[in-house]
Amino acid sequence: MASNPEYNKFELARIIGARALQLAYGAPPLVKVPQNITNPIDLAKLELEEGVIPIVVVRPK
């Protein structure tokens, strides 16, 4: 079940935080990393903007 692409601020924080933790523990980036990005949170935000984060939000009906 896929979710609405418009996330609220709590969902955004959870998605970015979870992906940043994965990146900090050595997960491979899903986008080409610019040289000016060294922080996992900034990289997770970039992945979210590109739409490549493999995390889905399921909301109750």
C-alpha positions as CSV (number, residue, x, y, z in Angstrom):
1,M,0.0,0.0,0.0
2,A,1.6,3.2,-1.1
3,S,1.1,6.5,0.6
4,N,0.4,10.1,-0.5
5,P,3.6,11.8,-1.7
6,E,2.8,14.9,0.4
7,Y,4.3,14.1,3.8
8,N,3.7,16.0,7.0
9,K,6.5,17.3,9.1
10,F,6.6,14.3,11.4
11,E,6.8,11.8,8.5
12,L,9.6,13.9,6.8
13,A,11.6,13.9,10.1
14,R,11.2,10.2,10.5
15,I,12.1,9.4,6.8
16,I,15.1,11.7,6.8
17,G,16.3,10.5,10.2
18,A,16.0,6.8,9.3
19,R,17.8,7.2,6.0
20,A,20.5,9.3,7.6
21,L,21.1,6.6,10.2
22,Q,21.4,4.0,7.4
23,L,23.9,6.2,5.6
24,A,25.9,6.8,8.8
25,Y,26.2,3.1,9.3
26,G,27.6,2.6,5.8
27,A,24.6,2.1,3.4
28,P,25.5,3.1,-0.1
29,P,24.1,6.5,-1.3
30,L,21.4,6.2,-3.9
31,V,22.4,9.4,-5.7
32,K,25.7,10.9,-6.9
33,V,27.2,12.6,-3.9
34,P,28.4,16.2,-4.4
35,Q,31.7,17.0,-2.9
36,N,30.2,19.6,-0.6
37,I,28.0,17.2,1.2
38,T,29.6,15.3,4.1
39,N,26.7,15.1,6.6
40,P,24.4,12.1,6.4
41,I,21.3,14.2,7.1
42,D,22.1,16.5,4.1
43,L,22.6,13.5,1.9
44,A,19.3,12.0,3.1
45,K,17.5,15.3,2.3
46,L,19.1,15.2,-1.2
47,E,17.9,11.6,-1.7
48,L,14.4,12.6,-0.6
49,E,14.3,15.5,-3.0
50,E,15.4,13.2,-5.8
51,G,12.7,10.7,-4.8
52,V,14.9,7.7,-4.4
53,I,14.5,6.8,-0.7
54,P,13.2,3.3,-0.4
55,I,10.9,4.1,2.6
56,V,7.1,4.1,2.3
57,V,4.7,5.7,4.7
58,V,1.5,3.7,5.3
59,R,-1.4,5.7,6.8
60,P,-4.4,4.1,8.5
61,K,-7.7,4.5,6.6
